[in-house]
């Protein structure tokens, strides 16, 4: 069953980056792609992609904030489809193996620790529920403030034009 988890991780990573590459390559003028091109990391991703295309495609998924815009940038660049597919497959295989192995190794230890804690301490369940609630609330608050910031940026962009 472990190989199935690795395969699922590989296929998900590969399909996701390939989809973003295809968006950039085939739908450059689509509003979604245009909006992604305005993201702060896009210019940096595009610059890195043009200076080091192979390294960028291989490492894009590991660079915080570049995963989404990196695929679009690759699609808008001169990187050929076969080259992207091969590099993306290599990167996806490494990613699936690395994180699948880490998850498996640490998952066994976590399962043992958490299983023992649940058997002995019901308070752990309450703490877990509170932690999840706080994380969800923090995510909602962050989304709210990010939306307000984007709206303010849009107003400033309109004022400049």
C-alpha angles and dihedrals in degrees: 000000000000091000089056090056090050091048092049091049091048094048093046094049093044095046093046096052092041090053092053090046089052091049090054094043100044106024105037093145096045112119092239092055092043089052092050090050088060093057114115095245096050098085091048092048092049092048092049090046093054094047098042109013099167095045091045095053091045095049103029094102091056098052112091112242096009102084097088100036093038094067092048091047091051090051091052093047131079093260106129121238095243091048092050093046093051095045092044091051091051092047092046092051092050091046094048092047095046099046095034090055093045090049092048096047097043092036091063091053093044091048091054094047096044092043091055092045093051091049092053106027126045089181089074089067091053092048090049091051091049091048092052092047091051091048092050092047092049090050092051092048091048091050091050094052093043089054091051091049092050090050091051091048090050091051090050091049090051091048091053093052 
